[in-house]
Every structure is written in C-alpha cells, then in structure tokens.
Amino acid sequence: MPTRTKENPLDLLQGTLDLLILQTLAFGRAHGHAIARSIERESEEVLRVGHGSLYPALQRLLKLKLIAAEDGVSENNRKARYYRLTAKGRAALNHEATKWERFSQAVARILRPLPQEGK
C-alpha cells in the first residue's frame, strides 16, 4: 500500500468528495474549478479532484437538491456555473460530517501505534 504525498496525490471516494464539496460551499458560492482548487489547497495538495469526478458529483448533489446552480461570469470574464449550498445541503453536511468524524475516530483507534516486538 503506497504512501501518498504531495507528489502522489490521493484520489477521492465518491461519498468523501460529496462531503468535501458541501463543506467548500458552506463558505460561499463557487464555480467548479474553484471548488476543486479549494479542496486541493486546503488538503495541502494531498487530495486531487479531477473534473471527471467533480462534475458528476456536482450533478448528483444538484439532483438531490443539496446544492443549487446559477450561471455567472468568472474572475477571468468567462461564463461559469456557480454552485451554492441549499438549506437541505447544510443539514446534510452537518449530518454527514458527524458520521465522518465518528468513522475517522474509530479508524484512528484501530490504527494506533503497534506494540513493539518482544514486549
């Protein structure tokens, strides 16, 4: 099992990406590229968000009404689709973040340092 570093970023699982998108949009509306860059930057470049994963996730979240979209113009003066968190999305974010916290704490307990050999 290889260790991932900034030079070897991690790919995201579907449910994890959805949660990270919701968390990113909790700070305000953003277009797709800005969402991907925010996740990458906040993870110190450990997590990689490919467009082949990002846009299907955004469509899935739109269909579930966890986010809403509107057309606008990007900082580069280009047409862009901006996404924002809905009230339903904020509730889902709170619920899923709590579940993720419990899950990650449980995994951390299992992965605690191994005992030294011979002790």
Order of alpha helices (4+ residues) and beta strands (2+ residues): alpha-beta-alpha-alpha-beta-beta-alpha
